[in-house]
Amino acid sequence: MERWHSDQRRALRAGHIGSERADDLEEPRIVWDTADAQFTENLAAARAYSAETGASAAPRHATALDKPVGSG
């Protein structure tokens, strides 16, 4: 299934998928840009940590939303 998703991402970037088809593929929550999705998840984790602790600098082993947020 991951191969199919990768093929769909490539087809979209190449302009082979029209906006209507892309909208249809959005319904099952296909991630078009994996780097953007990872950034968004990591940012949400950092914000959750900050909201919970009141701090933006997290210790090395800190986590939030099951993601590491600490800096070393």
N, C-alpha and C positions, 0 to 999 in steps of 0.2 A: 504494500500500500504506500509506503514511503517513496518508492520509486515513482509511482503514479503522481504523487504530490509534487515531487521534484520536476517531473515532466510538465505538469501544469504550470508551475512557476516559470519555467523556461519559456513555455509557449506564451504566457502573458507578457513577459519581458520582451519577447520578440515581436509582439503585436499580433500574434496568431489567435488570440482569444478576444472576442468582442466584449463590450461592457455588459451585455445581457448575460452572456455565458459566465463572466466573472461574478456577476451578482448571484447567479444560480449556485456557483461554487462557494460563495461566502456563507450560504445557509448552513452547511455542515462544519463551519468554522475552520476553513482551510487557512493556514498561515502563509501569506504570500511572501513575506520578508522575514526570515527566521532571525536575522540579526536584530531587526527592529522589535520583534516579539520578545527576544531575550532582554533587550534593553528596557522595554516597558515593564517586564516582570521584575527585573533587578531594581528599577526605580521605585516600583510599588513596594518592594521589600524594604528598601532604604527609607522610604517615607513612613512605612509602618513602624520600623525600628525607632525612628525619630519621634513619632507620635506617642509610642509606648514609653520611651525612656526620657524624652525631652533633650536628647543629645543627638548630634549629627555625626560625631566621631565614634565609631564602634570599635570595641576591642577585637583582636584578631579572630576569635572563635565565635563571635556574635552571629546570630541568625534571626531572621524574621520571615514569616510566610514560607518557612522551610527552605530558605535560601541564605547562603552566607552573605553577610553585609559588612564584616569586619575588615579592617585594613591592617597590613603588617608592617 
